[in-house]
Amino acid sequence: MIGREIRSRAFDPAAAFWRSQGIRPKPARALSRGGIASPDDLRKLTREELLSLPGIGVVTLHQLEELLESRIPSRADYWVSRGLVLPIAEALVREGIYSLDDLGRLTLEQFLSFRGLGDYALAQCERLLGWRLPASAACTEQNSSIADSDT
């Protein structure tokens, strides 16, 4: 038919491998499209990277962990190993904060603008850093102009 997509029935060896391991068809194709053709490829990825693939969900993630006989690491593990609770660790990872260096480059306002990070998280992160996050220059200027107008 003209104008209609013709689905390819070409054999996909990577998807076939995952199917043979008990992974459902859609996630097996998603793994293949993501360039994940073997358990060795799988071991190079984090939970977040796998879950970002369309067609891969928590159920498939657990199946893959059973196949590997080990937990697939998360970027949040870095923060949890440093004493942060999981919700704060996940919020930092969601915002692209993967290290103490990343955290140390933030201003107070940037940190508090992130969803899921409030005063308690701020105190915990500043404890890890060993210093307080600085206020942005604009905020400092605004506060000084308010103080000047009060006099």
Secondary structure, 3 states (H helix, E strand, C coil): CCCCCCCCCCCCHHHHHHHHCCCCHHHHHHHHHCCCCCHHHHCCCCHHHHHCCCCCCHHHHHHHHHHHCCCCCCCHHHHHCCCCCHHHHHHHHHCCCCCHHHHHCCCHHHHHHCCCCCHHHHHHHHHHHCCCCCCCHHHHHHHHHHHHHHC
